[in-house]
Amino acid sequence: MKTSLLLLCVCLFAELSVAAGFGKINPESFLPGDGTFAPAVITYPAARVEPVPFVRVHHLAKDASTDARKERLRLIGQKVAPAVVKVIVVVPYKIVHRPTPFPGVVISEVVKDGKKHIMGSGSGVILRSNGRVVTNAHVIEAATDIGPEAEVFVKLPNDPKLGEVSETDIPVRILSKRPGKKDLAFLQLVSGRRDWPTVPVAETPLEFMDEVIAFGYPLGMGMTPTYGMVADAHLRLPPASEMVGEVIQHSAQVNQGNSGGALVDMDGHLVGINVALRGMQIEFAIPVQDVLDAEKELDSPPIP
């Protein structure tokens, strides 16, 4: 009687276990041949695996808009880079009479005519096809301070000897320095060429968050473009900065050597001349309209 009752309970428990999904219990395992209690043997059904819905991961796929932007940047580089030059001032070592005759520019030792010289370098932009170049006044400060023994040259972007004085350097004549008290200087390439590449001037004023690209020769290295945005197109600095009038504040990285280089918009049009100010980690540029106004003070009229 007790054995029958136990078997009935086990069968009932087994049915409930299967219904609940716990597994299948063999009732006979409780009753071995001698009628004594034995551990139950439980067999579990195969695990039921629910299908996981497929989740598509969206990567930064190469699409038409990405290709179009890359192509646009390449075209800007092809348009602007040929007209951005490296401006160097070479001074005999023996007459350097002060520790820093080249304020705010990259300084290095070079050999010219077998003698040691000091070379200061910055950047410049060919503004006119006759070879008129605009740069920062502080880039050529040493040449005007020291006198005729200081020589000014221009190196073209494809010059393989950017870090030294070479026979391919183009001599220049200083036309004007600090017109209107601006940190600007105009140079004239001494060459018979009259078809120099130029950077077209922008006609649309800059606005907040406009994209810009700076071109120049930072730290005396090769041509380097950097990308940024306009923070303030009409910023006025305090008098202690020695910057007169409004400047463009932007985020395209500018280092020593970038002074005098081009700031262009996304059409490859000149919007300003970069200035690397000592002791400041914010990027500035002199608006191109100020450059054009300063150019009017030159004796010779501008040549398109």
Buried (B, 14 or more C-beta within 10 A) or exposed (E): EEEEEBBEEBEEBBEEBEEEEBEEBEBEBBBEEEEEEEEEEEEEEEEEEEEEEEEEEEEEEEEEEEEEEEEEBEEBBEBBBBBBBBBBBBBBEEEBEEEEBBEBBBBBEBEBEEEEBBBBBBBBBBBBBBBBBBBBBBBBBBBBBBEEEBBBBBBBBEBEEBBBBBEEBBEBEBBBBBBEEBBBBBBBBEEEEEEBBBBEEBEEEBEEEBBBBBBBBBEBBEBBBBBBEBBBBEBEBEEEBEBBBBBBBBBBBBBBBBBBBBBBBBBBBBBBBBBBBEEEEEBBBBBBBBBBBBBEEBEEEEEE
